[in-house]
Amino acid sequence: MVLDKLGSSLKNTLQKIAKSIFVDEKLLNELIKDIQRALLQSDVNVKLVLALTQRIKERAQKEEVTGLTKKEQLINIVYEELVAFLGGEKQDIPIDSKQPFTIMLVGLFGSGKTTTAGKLARYYMKRGKKVALVGLDVHRPAAMDQLKQVAEQIKAPYFINKESKDPVAIYNEINDELQKFDLVIVDTAGRDALSEDLIEEIGNVNQTIVPDERLLVISADIGQAAQKQAQAFHDSCQVTGVIVTKMDGTAKGGGALTACAVTDTPIKFIGVGEKVDDLESFNPKGFVGRLLGMGDLEALLEKAEVAISKEDAKDLEKKLLKGEFNLLDLYSQMEAMNKMGSLGKIMEMIPGMGQLKLPKDALKVQEGKLKTWKHAMNSMTKEELEDPLILDGSRVDRISQGSGVSVLDVRELLKQYKQSKKMLKMLKGGNPEQLMKKFGKKGLPGMGKLKF
């Protein structure tokens, strides 16, 4: 998980509130110290941490309790202040406002601009946009080749010119061709530091392109230094937003996120992994929800919409109403799960599931089973996929031998299918509370109103 240690510390803090008998001054002071410790360990600026925790303490002491228990109100205050701390409302990019919509990426060497250009292109291509990549880094020897490689990986059109050393001239030559795209993403040159010649070049390119968004790509591992960089780039080319990369691999991510927020430069995206799909739009409410174990349904639904088309969803709904759910449908669901990302990341987004301390090894085993089951299904006939009830012992043995999957794994797949079908029947006409009781649970923490 992104900022795993910070998330664990904050969840433990909320558990302390939930388990306490009274919300008194002693508990409040312990809570404040826990939050301060967690944020400081994530490299957040000391002054910002003190100001944040002071606001939490003042609100907890002064605000009247209305419609909530005192514990619920305290948790709500922590949530609201952390959201405000990270920028407040989500800042969307209105790419449908004109054609082509142009995004220019700026940043220093090593921040991951070119890789991020590919991830950003992939993000919008998956949402049905016609995207082109433009390489204007004329100084770094391998920059053009890297952009070409990234573009070919995601099958996006790209424009580069290895001969010219004038980024303005390169852009002017291709400007007419770019008019047929919905979105144009421009990769610019970086430096080891924000020097005068880089500022001048960015200024010239900015005046020529007149981009609709100027996004600063910054690496999370620079921590609090992000504030100085964000401010300097903002002064030089009026940056409209920030993309924070490498959020999955550093404890300094908290410092980078909050440093950008205090410059009033909204964070638009965060890089959460090395894969081309590991880019998420940044929503402070959802991000804090995940940190606190409350989930992020908006991000989950966004991933689901990309993973499965509306037509496929309607088709599946019709089948479920008729009771026709089969292994082909289960296979489609598994494919959609793969597109949505790792099981661990999906679990973080489901309300309540982030609070469960599920072993990472167990999640990896489950992901491995999904791959194994797919191999088994690839060895089945169309008839068997459409009517799993015909799968007797001899057919199971044949599938096992043909796919290289054990008989036990094939039988586990069939068991999973039967459980899924049974659950869907319950959901079809059912009451969620009764469904949870049938599974022997009273409900999951974080679902509906929290009760302490």
matplotlib code that plots the C-alpha trace (Angstrom):
import matplotlib.pyplot as plt

x = [0.0, 1.0, 2.3, 1.8, 3.4, 1.4, -1.8, -1.1, -0.3, -3.4, -5.6, -4.2, -5.0, -8.6, -8.8, -7.6, -10.6, -13.0, -11.9, -11.8, -14.7, -14.6, -13.4, -11.5, -8.5, -6.1, -7.4, -7.3, -3.7, -2.7, -4.5, -2.6, 0.7, 0.0, -1.0, 2.1, 4.4, 2.8, 3.1, 6.6, 7.7, 6.3, 8.5, 5.8, 7.0, 7.0, 5.3, 2.5, 2.1, 1.8, -0.7, -2.8, -3.0, -3.7, -6.8, -7.9, -7.6, -9.4, -12.3, -12.6, -12.7, -15.0, -17.5, -20.8, -21.8, -24.8, -26.2, -23.1, -21.5, -18.4, -16.2, -17.7, -17.3, -13.7, -13.0, -14.9, -12.8, -9.5, -10.8, -11.9, -8.7, -6.5, -8.5, -8.1, -4.4, -3.9, -5.7, -9.4, -11.5, -10.5, -9.1, -10.2, -8.7, -11.4, -10.0, -13.4, -13.5, -11.6, -9.9, -7.1, -6.6, -2.9, -1.0, 2.7, 4.8, 7.7, 10.2, 13.8, 16.0, 15.0, 11.4, 10.0, 8.5, 8.7, 7.4, 4.6, 3.8, 3.1, 1.1, -1.0, -1.6, -2.6, -5.0, -6.9, -6.8, -8.5, -11.3, -11.8, -9.7, -7.5, -4.1, -0.7, 2.7, 5.2, 8.9, 10.5, 13.4, 16.2, 19.0, 19.0, 20.5, 18.1, 15.0, 13.5, 14.2, 12.6, 9.5, 9.3, 9.6, 6.9, 4.5, 5.0, 4.3, 0.9, 0.3, 0.0, 0.9, 4.1, 6.0, 9.8, 12.7, 16.2, 17.9, 16.6, 17.7, 15.0, 11.8, 9.8, 10.6, 9.8, 6.4, 5.5, 6.3, 3.7, 1.1, -1.3, -1.1, -1.9, -5.3, -7.0, -6.3, -8.5, -5.4, -1.8, 0.8, 4.1, 7.3, 9.8, 13.4, 14.6, 17.8, 19.7, 18.5, 16.1, 18.6, 18.0, 18.4, 15.8, 13.4, 13.9, 13.4, 10.2, 9.0, 9.5, 7.9, 5.0, 4.4, 4.4, 2.2, -0.1, -1.0, -4.3, -2.5, 1.1, 1.8, 4.9, 6.2, 7.9, 9.3, 7.9, 11.4, 12.4, 10.0, 9.7, 12.0, 8.9, 7.7, 10.7, 10.5, 6.8, 7.0, 10.0, 8.3, 5.1, 6.8, 8.5, 5.6, 2.5, 2.2, -1.5, -1.0, 1.4, 1.9, 3.7, 5.6, 7.1, 4.5, 4.7, 8.4, 9.2, 8.3, 8.8, 5.6, 3.7, 6.3, 5.9, 2.1, 1.7, 4.5, 2.7, -0.6, 0.8, 1.9, -1.7, -0.6, -3.2, -2.0, -3.8, -2.3, -0.1, 2.1, 1.5, 3.7, 6.0, 3.4, 1.9, -1.5, -0.2, -1.4, -4.4, -6.2, -5.6, -8.7, -7.8, -11.1, -10.6, -6.8, -7.4, -10.3, -7.8, -5.2, -7.8, -9.2, -12.5, -12.1, -12.4, -15.5, -15.1, -11.7, -13.0, -16.0, -13.7, -11.5, -14.5, -15.9, -12.6, -12.3, -15.8, -17.8, -21.4, -22.6, -20.9, -22.3, -25.8, -25.4, -24.2, -27.1, -29.6, -28.0, -28.1, -31.8, -32.4, -30.1, -27.7, -24.4, -21.8, -18.0, -17.6, -19.1, -16.8, -13.9, -15.0, -15.2, -11.7, -10.4, -12.0, -10.3, -6.9, -7.5, -8.4, -5.0, -3.7, -6.0, -4.3, -5.0, -8.6, -9.1, -7.9, -10.7, -13.6, -15.0, -14.0, -11.7, -8.7, -9.1, -8.8, -5.2, -5.0, -1.6, 0.1, 1.2, -2.4, -3.4, -0.6, -1.7, -5.3, -4.0, -2.0, -5.2, -6.9, -4.1, -4.3, -8.1, -7.7, -5.4, -7.9, -10.7, -8.6, -8.6, -12.3, -14.7, -17.3, -20.0, -18.2, -17.8, -21.5, -22.7, -20.2, -22.7, -21.6, -18.0, -17.7, -14.5, -13.2, -13.7, -11.9, -9.0, -8.8, -8.8, -6.1, -3.8, -4.4, -3.8, -1.0, -3.3, -3.9, -7.3, -7.6, -7.3, -10.0, -12.3, -11.6, -12.6, -15.9, -16.5, -15.8, -18.2, -21.0, -20.4, -20.4, -23.7, -25.3, -24.2, -25.6, -28.9, -29.1, -28.2, -30.9, -33.8, -32.2, -31.6, -27.9, -28.3, -29.8, -27.0, -24.3, -26.1, -26.2, -22.4, -22.2, -21.2, -22.8, -21.3, -18.0, -16.6, -16.8, -19.9, -22.8, -22.8, -19.9, -21.0, -18.7]
y = [0.0, 3.6, 5.1, 1.7, 2.7, 5.9, 4.1, 1.4, 4.1, 6.1, 2.9, 2.0, 5.5, 5.1, 1.7, 3.3, 5.7, 2.9, 0.7, 3.6, 3.9, 7.7, 10.5, 12.6, 15.0, 12.0, 10.2, 13.4, 14.1, 10.5, 10.8, 14.0, 12.5, 9.4, 11.5, 13.7, 10.7, 9.0, 12.2, 13.0, 9.5, 10.1, 13.2, 15.8, 19.3, 19.8, 23.2, 21.7, 18.8, 21.0, 23.3, 20.3, 18.6, 21.9, 22.3, 18.8, 19.4, 22.8, 21.3, 18.3, 20.5, 23.2, 21.6, 20.4, 16.8, 16.7, 13.5, 11.5, 9.9, 11.7, 8.9, 9.2, 13.0, 12.7, 10.3, 12.6, 15.6, 13.6, 12.6, 16.1, 17.8, 15.3, 15.8, 19.6, 19.0, 17.2, 19.8, 19.4, 18.7, 16.6, 18.7, 17.2, 18.0, 19.1, 17.5, 17.5, 21.3, 21.6, 19.6, 19.0, 19.5, 19.9, 18.9, 19.9, 18.0, 19.8, 18.6, 17.9, 14.9, 11.6, 12.6, 10.2, 12.7, 10.4, 7.3, 9.4, 10.8, 7.2, 6.4, 9.5, 8.7, 5.1, 6.5, 8.6, 6.0, 3.5, 6.1, 6.3, 9.3, 9.7, 10.6, 11.6, 11.9, 14.6, 14.5, 18.0, 16.9, 17.8, 17.7, 14.2, 11.8, 8.9, 11.0, 10.6, 6.9, 6.4, 8.3, 6.1, 3.0, 4.1, 5.1, 1.8, -0.2, 1.4, 1.7, 5.5, 7.8, 9.8, 12.6, 13.0, 14.6, 13.4, 15.9, 19.2, 20.9, 23.5, 22.3, 25.3, 24.5, 20.8, 21.6, 24.1, 21.5, 19.0, 21.4, 20.8, 17.0, 17.3, 18.9, 15.5, 14.2, 14.6, 15.0, 15.9, 15.2, 17.0, 15.8, 18.6, 18.8, 18.6, 19.6, 18.7, 21.9, 24.7, 26.8, 30.1, 28.4, 25.8, 28.5, 30.4, 27.2, 26.3, 29.8, 29.7, 26.3, 27.4, 30.5, 28.5, 25.6, 27.6, 24.3, 23.9, 22.2, 22.6, 19.6, 19.4, 15.8, 15.3, 12.3, 11.4, 10.5, 14.1, 14.6, 18.1, 19.5, 19.2, 22.5, 24.5, 22.8, 23.2, 26.9, 27.5, 25.8, 27.6, 31.0, 30.1, 28.7, 29.0, 25.2, 24.2, 20.9, 18.2, 14.5, 12.8, 9.7, 6.7, 6.9, 3.2, 3.0, 5.7, 6.8, 10.4, 10.5, 12.3, 15.1, 15.4, 15.4, 18.0, 20.2, 20.5, 21.2, 24.1, 25.8, 25.8, 23.7, 20.9, 17.3, 15.8, 12.3, 10.0, 7.2, 4.0, 1.4, 0.6, -0.8, 1.4, 1.3, 2.3, 5.9, 7.2, 10.5, 12.1, 12.5, 13.7, 12.3, 8.8, 8.9, 9.7, 7.1, 4.4, 5.5, 5.3, 1.9, 3.5, 2.6, 4.7, 3.7, 6.4, 5.1, 1.5, 2.4, 4.3, 1.2, -1.0, 1.2, 0.9, -2.8, -3.8, -2.0, -0.9, -3.4, -6.3, -5.1, -5.0, -8.4, -9.9, -8.3, -9.9, -13.3, -13.0, -12.1, -15.3, -17.4, -18.1, -17.3, -19.8, -20.3, -17.9, -15.2, -16.0, -15.9, -12.4, -11.3, -12.6, -10.7, -7.5, -8.0, -8.3, -5.1, -3.3, -4.1, -6.2, -7.7, -5.8, -2.4, -3.4, -4.4, -1.0, 0.6, -1.5, 0.2, -1.7, -4.1, -1.8, -2.2, -5.9, -7.0, -9.4, -11.0, -9.9, -13.5, -14.6, -12.0, -13.2, -16.8, -15.7, -13.8, -17.0, -19.0, -16.7, -17.4, -21.1, -21.1, -19.3, -22.0, -24.6, -22.8, -22.5, -26.3, -26.6, -27.1, -24.4, -26.8, -27.3, -23.5, -22.9, -25.8, -26.5, -29.1, -31.7, -31.7, -35.2, -36.9, -38.0, -34.5, -32.9, -35.4, -34.4, -30.7, -31.2, -33.0, -30.6, -27.5, -28.7, -27.7, -30.1, -31.9, -30.1, -26.7, -27.6, -28.7, -25.4, -23.5, -25.4, -24.7, -21.0, -21.0, -22.5, -20.1, -17.1, -18.3, -18.8, -15.3, -13.7, -15.5, -14.0, -10.5, -10.7, -10.3, -10.0, -7.9, -7.0, -7.5, -11.0, -11.8, -10.9, -13.1, -16.1, -15.7, -15.7, -12.0, -9.0, -6.8, -5.2, -2.2, 0.9, -0.2, 2.2, 4.2, 3.5, 2.1, 2.2]
z = [0.0, -0.6, 2.7, 4.4, 7.7, 7.9, 7.2, 9.8, 12.5, 11.8, 11.8, 15.2, 16.5, 15.4, 17.0, 20.3, 20.1, 19.3, 22.2, 24.8, 27.3, 27.5, 25.2, 27.7, 27.8, 28.4, 25.3, 23.2, 24.2, 23.3, 20.0, 19.2, 20.0, 17.9, 14.9, 15.3, 15.5, 12.4, 10.3, 11.3, 10.5, 7.0, 6.6, 7.0, 8.0, 11.8, 11.7, 9.5, 11.8, 14.9, 13.1, 12.0, 15.4, 17.1, 14.8, 15.6, 19.4, 19.3, 17.3, 19.6, 22.6, 21.3, 18.9, 20.2, 19.5, 17.1, 15.6, 16.4, 19.5, 20.8, 19.5, 16.0, 16.0, 17.0, 14.2, 11.8, 12.9, 12.2, 8.8, 7.8, 9.0, 7.2, 4.0, 4.2, 5.0, 1.6, -0.5, 0.2, -2.9, -5.8, -8.8, -12.1, -15.5, -17.9, -21.0, -22.8, -22.7, -26.1, -28.8, -28.7, -24.9, -24.2, -21.1, -20.7, -18.2, -16.5, -13.9, -13.0, -14.1, -12.4, -11.5, -14.0, -16.6, -19.6, -17.9, -16.4, -19.9, -21.0, -17.8, -18.3, -22.0, -21.0, -18.3, -20.8, -23.7, -21.4, -21.1, -24.8, -25.6, -28.7, -27.3, -28.8, -27.1, -28.1, -27.1, -26.7, -24.5, -26.9, -24.3, -22.7, -25.3, -24.7, -24.1, -27.6, -27.7, -24.2, -25.3, -28.4, -26.3, -23.8, -26.6, -28.5, -25.3, -24.8, -28.6, -28.7, -31.6, -30.9, -32.4, -32.0, -33.8, -33.0, -35.4, -34.1, -30.9, -31.0, -29.1, -30.3, -34.0, -33.4, -32.0, -34.8, -37.4, -36.1, -34.8, -37.6, -37.2, -33.5, -34.2, -34.8, -31.3, -28.2, -25.9, -26.5, -23.8, -24.1, -22.5, -21.9, -20.9, -17.3, -15.5, -12.4, -10.8, -11.8, -13.7, -15.6, -19.0, -18.1, -17.0, -20.2, -22.3, -20.4, -20.9, -24.6, -25.0, -22.8, -24.9, -28.1, -27.0, -24.6, -22.8, -21.0, -18.1, -16.9, -14.6, -12.5, -12.2, -8.8, -7.1, -3.7, -2.4, -2.2, 0.7, 2.1, -0.7, -2.9, -1.6, -2.9, -6.3, -6.6, -5.8, -8.1, -11.1, -10.3, -10.4, -13.7, -15.7, -13.6, -12.8, -12.6, -10.9, -9.6, -10.3, -7.5, -8.6, -6.7, -4.0, -3.4, -2.5, 0.0, 3.5, 2.4, 0.4, 3.2, 3.0, -0.7, -0.7, 2.1, 0.7, -2.6, -0.8, 1.1, -2.1, -3.3, -6.2, -6.4, -6.8, -9.8, -10.0, -8.0, -9.3, -7.2, -8.9, -11.8, -14.2, -16.9, -15.3, -11.8, -12.0, -10.0, -10.0, -6.6, -4.4, -0.9, 0.6, -0.9, -0.1, 3.5, 3.6, 2.5, 5.1, 7.8, 6.6, 5.5, 1.8, -1.4, -3.3, -5.9, -7.0, -6.9, -9.1, -11.5, -11.9, -12.3, -15.1, -17.0, -16.4, -17.6, -20.3, -19.7, -22.4, -20.6, -17.3, -18.7, -20.3, -17.0, -15.2, -17.6, -17.1, -13.3, -13.5, -15.5, -13.2, -16.1, -14.4, -15.7, -15.7, -18.7, -16.6, -13.7, -16.1, -17.3, -13.7, -13.0, -16.1, -14.9, -11.5, -13.2, -15.0, -11.8, -10.2, -7.4, -4.9, -2.1, -3.7, -4.4, -0.8, 0.4, -1.5, -0.1, 3.0, 6.2, 4.4, 4.9, 8.7, 8.5, 9.0, 6.1, 5.6, 2.4, 1.8, 1.9, -0.7, -3.0, -2.7, -3.6, -6.7, -7.6, -7.4, -9.9, -12.4, -11.8, -12.3, -15.5, -16.8, -15.8, -17.7, -20.8, -20.9, -20.7, -23.7, -24.5, -23.3, -19.9, -19.4, -20.1, -18.0, -15.1, -13.6, -16.2, -14.8, -13.4, -12.1, -15.5, -17.0, -14.0, -14.5, -18.2, -17.4, -14.8, -17.2, -20.1, -18.1, -15.7, -12.8, -9.9, -9.5, -6.1, -7.8, -10.4, -7.7, -5.8, -8.9, -9.1, -5.4, -6.0, -8.9, -6.8, -3.9, -6.3, -7.9, -4.5, -3.3, -6.5, -6.0, -2.5, -3.7, -6.5, -4.2, -0.9, 2.0, 2.6, 6.4, 6.0, 3.5, 6.0, 8.7, 6.3, 6.0, 9.8, 10.2, 11.7, 9.1, 8.3, 10.0, 7.9, 6.0, 6.7, 9.9, 12.2, 15.5, 18.6]

ax = plt.figure().add_subplot(projection="3d")
ax.plot(x, y, z, "-o")
ax.set_aspect("equal")
plt.show()
